């Protein structure tokens, strides 16, 4: 019950990020859909070329486009390969353009939110300003705003990866049904892994953020007046800083270890699934060599997106405790003196 409520709250958080600027996410998703179409055309052309080279039937075209089958099989394979390379190049350029456009938007967003945060503080009541720690402002402007940008970029990539994963699954159903089983198996494994580790990643990120802010406050309290630092116990100060930063680094280390484990289990897992796919394709389904090659190609091209879609949710939630927007909203809700009016 707790886990379901926890997951629901996290999905609400992602939806909140999306609502900040839905137009840019929709544009990103639309261009990603064009990339997916180019990928489908590219793999379809490769299926034709491989089948012709191996002298095998193109079952997909025989089943769905029988009138074009004779014409397609008469095409020179080198010409089809050239089309495939052109489509892949176009796809790469479109995807690069897509991400560059979104990053440009995020650069403007970063500047706008930073200035908005400072303005909210300057416009707040004197009592609220008195309770403000300068170290908190420094941490938020120099560190947290960067995480906020990364969160929103990851959300765009997460949406794009889910779109591509769906297209790859549809593509596998049409061109190589056996690869669909591989995708489902791979996706379920990573979804289950993500389900059980996400709460730990979030907890470690929150604790690390608390400790870093605590270290900033301790440093500011001591270093705002060096005369006080000279007559105080410097050894005690350095011990406090050391313990606090060590604790923050320790929590961050736990998350880093989780990420290392996820990264290192990826390759062995993929190889095992591919081996199982080949065995099943030959021994049970008795597929042609061209179909097996296309199955492996689709799986090879799709698995980074499927894995990224499965783990992307956790990566976004992991960084959410250091987002700048909650802090900005907190200061926006303070009593305003309207010094700019």
C-alpha angles and dihedrals in degrees: 000000000000091000092052092049090046092052092046092053090050092052088050088054092053090048089051090054089050093051091056088078113352093170094067093046091049091050090049091049093048093053089046088056089056088052089052091052091051089050091053092050091046096052091043090055091048090052088057094049095047093046092050093048092050092044092237131138119264096231094183093059093038089056102040106020107026094156091060096042097093092047093048094050090053093060117107110253092224089059091051091048089052090053090049092052091047091051092048091049091049090048092052092049093048092049091048090050090048095053092042091055091051093047090051089054090049091052089057090044091052092053093045095050093046092054091042090054092051092046091051091053093048091048095049125102119280091245091056091048091051090059092050120111113216089211089062091054091049092049093048096047098041101034116010096050088059091053090048090056091047091051093055094043089051090050090055090049090045091054091045093048091051091051091049092045091054091048091049091051091050089046091051091050090054102036105023115008093184091065088060089068089052092051093049091048093048094044093049092051093053094041090054091047091049093046093059100040102042095082090053093049090051093047093050091048092051092049092047091050091051092050094047091051090048090052090050092052093048091050093048093048092053101036099043086079115029091186089062089047092054094053095041129078103281091183090058090049094051091047091053092049092045094050094046096047091043090054092048091048090048093056090046089049091058090057091046090053091051090051092048091052092049091049095047097048090053100080098045090046093051092048092051092049092047091050091050089048093054093047093048092045093055104032101039109020097028092215125185117257091249091054091050091050091051090046090054092044093052090047092047092050095042104041096077089054094044091050092043090051091049095047099031093082091059093047091055094046091047091063096039096095090067096049115133097215098077089052090047091050091048092057091042088059093054120105105282122217093192095227089165094059 
